[in-house]
């Protein structure tokens, strides 16, 4: 008799509770929107960032320094253009040594005179530390580039959108 | 008559049932906006979000899970690239193992501790120079707290 009552008056209400009050057993949620903007991103590293020429007698006679190598290392998630230009028309030094005495090439390409106008070196797309060798050499004037004199010049290499 | 008795007993149970049966939980986490991505972020391998707090309340042992509502992290501006959901990884701030987000529930933490507290979670939206072209990327994450009843997850 007691078991019958338990079934009738306890189990049935508990069943009703389970069916009618599911919220009691529900979990709680919270949403979080995570967002990020990825723009065009380009990164240029030039190694080394300074080179030094020490022309000897043979160089003076030949009219050229030896070529020195710099490497432009490019990373980008978009298209890019590598350019080179000079910072001014003349070197800093005892006389107005022209910018056009500086020549450059990419890898084994033709040597070209530097100017103050940006010149395309190479272009590309998605890149991860891609290296581009640029050789620099300097035209010498045996009558004006005298022993003991020092000249300085800044070459600007840029990575820009195409 | 029997119906009336059943209703009366139901109401009695509702009033006197142990509070644990009425276990209540709540959870709260803010939206997360990062970027725009920089070259440093690419070099680091992604954008790091450190110690994002998740506030919880529970009057019984609980577990917290996370899942994504989105199947991926979105499409690039030019429509040619779909950033995979697995590029968003997470870990407990005091843990060392990163786990990619999925659309399936993943357990973040559990405890038999009750009342309220905060746990901290780190995220990384990974970046790859060769894949992550310009775009707006992200996902809607769902954090869920649920009572375990037994004290075990």
Boltz contact constraints between the chains, C-beta under 6 A:
constraints:
  - contact:
      token1: [A, 9]
      token2: [B, 9]
      max_distance: 6.0
  - contact:
      token1: [A, 12]
      token2: [B, 6]
      max_distance: 6.0
  - contact:
      token1: [A, 13]
      token2: [B, 6]
      max_distance: 6.0
  - contact:
      token1: [A, 13]
      token2: [B, 9]
      max_distance: 6.0
  - contact:
      token1: [A, 13]
      token2: [B, 10]
      max_distance: 6.0
  - contact:
      token1: [A, 13]
      token2: [B, 13]
      max_distance: 6.0
  - contact:
      token1: [A, 16]
      token2: [B, 10]
      max_distance: 6.0
  - contact:
      token1: [A, 24]
      token2: [B, 22]
      max_distance: 6.0
  - contact:
      token1: [A, 27]
      token2: [B, 144]
      max_distance: 6.0
  - contact:
      token1: [A, 27]
      token2: [B, 146]
      max_distance: 6.0
  - contact:
      token1: [A, 28]
      token2: [B, 25]
      max_distance: 6.0
  - contact:
      token1: [A, 28]
      token2: [B, 26]
      max_distance: 6.0
  - contact:
      token1: [A, 28]
      token2: [B, 27]
      max_distance: 6.0
  - contact:
      token1: [A, 28]
      token2: [B, 145]
      max_distance: 6.0
  - contact:
      token1: [A, 29]
      token2: [B, 142]
      max_distance: 6.0
  - contact:
      token1: [A, 29]
      token2: [B, 144]
      max_distance: 6.0
  - contact:
      token1: [A, 30]
      token2: [B, 27]
      max_distance: 6.0
  - contact:
      token1: [A, 30]
      token2: [B, 28]
      max_distance: 6.0
  - contact:
      token1: [A, 30]
      token2: [B, 29]
      max_distance: 6.0
  - contact:
      token1: [A, 30]
      token2: [B, 143]
      max_distance: 6.0
  - contact:
      token1: [A, 31]
      token2: [B, 140]
      max_distance: 6.0
  - contact:
      token1: [A, 31]
      token2: [B, 142]
      max_distance: 6.0
  - contact:
      token1: [A, 32]
      token2: [B, 29]
      max_distance: 6.0
  - contact:
      token1: [A, 32]
      token2: [B, 31]
      max_distance: 6.0
  - contact:
      token1: [A, 32]
      token2: [B, 141]
      max_distance: 6.0
  - contact:
      token1: [A, 33]
      token2: [B, 31]
      max_distance: 6.0
  - contact:
      token1: [A, 33]
      token2: [B, 140]
      max_distance: 6.0
  - contact:
      token1: [A, 34]
      token2: [B, 32]
      max_distance: 6.0
  - contact:
      token1: [A, 34]
      token2: [B, 138]
      max_distance: 6.0
  - contact:
      token1: [A, 34]
      token2: [B, 139]
      max_distance: 6.0
  - contact:
      token1: [A, 34]
      token2: [B, 141]
      max_distance: 6.0
  - contact:
      token1: [A, 35]
      token2: [B, 33]
      max_distance: 6.0
  - contact:
      token1: [A, 35]
      token2: [B, 138]
      max_distance: 6.0
  - contact:
      token1: [A, 36]
      token2: [B, 34]
      max_distance: 6.0
  - contact:
      token1: [A, 36]
      token2: [B, 35]
      max_distance: 6.0
  - contact:
      token1: [A, 36]
      token2: [B, 125]
      max_distance: 6.0
  - contact:
      token1: [A, 36]
      token2: [B, 137]
      max_distance: 6.0
  - contact:
      token1: [A, 36]
      token2: [B, 138]
      max_distance: 6.0
  - contact:
      token1: [A, 37]
      token2: [B, 35]
      max_distance: 6.0
  - contact:
      token1: [A, 37]
      token2: [B, 36]
      max_distance: 6.0
  - contact:
      token1: [A, 37]
      token2: [B, 136]
      max_distance: 6.0
  - contact:
      token1: [A, 38]
      token2: [B, 37]
      max_distance: 6.0
  - contact:
      token1: [A, 38]
      token2: [B, 132]
      max_distance: 6.0
  - contact:
      token1: [A, 38]
      token2: [B, 134]
      max_distance: 6.0
  - contact:
      token1: [A, 38]
      token2: [B, 135]
      max_distance: 6.0
  - contact:
      token1: [A, 39]
      token2: [B, 36]
      max_distance: 6.0
  - contact:
      token1: [A, 39]
      token2: [B, 134]
      max_distance: 6.0
  - contact:
      token1: [A, 40]
      token2: [B, 134]
      max_distance: 6.0
  - contact:
      token1: [A, 41]
      token2: [B, 39]
      max_distance: 6.0
  - contact:
      token1: [A, 41]
      token2: [B, 42]
      max_distance: 6.0
  - contact:
      token1: [A, 43]
      token2: [B, 39]
      max_distance: 6.0
  - contact:
      token1: [A, 75]
      token2: [B, 129]
      max_distance: 6.0
  - contact:
      token1: [A, 77]
      token2: [B, 129]
      max_distance: 6.0
  - contact:
      token1: [A, 77]
      token2: [B, 132]
      max_distance: 6.0
  - contact:
      token1: [A, 77]
      token2: [B, 133]
      max_distance: 6.0
  - contact:
      token1: [A, 126]
      token2: [B, 130]
      max_distance: 6.0
  - contact:
      token1: [A, 128]
      token2: [B, 129]
      max_distance: 6.0
  - contact:
      token1: [A, 128]
      token2: [B, 130]
      max_distance: 6.0
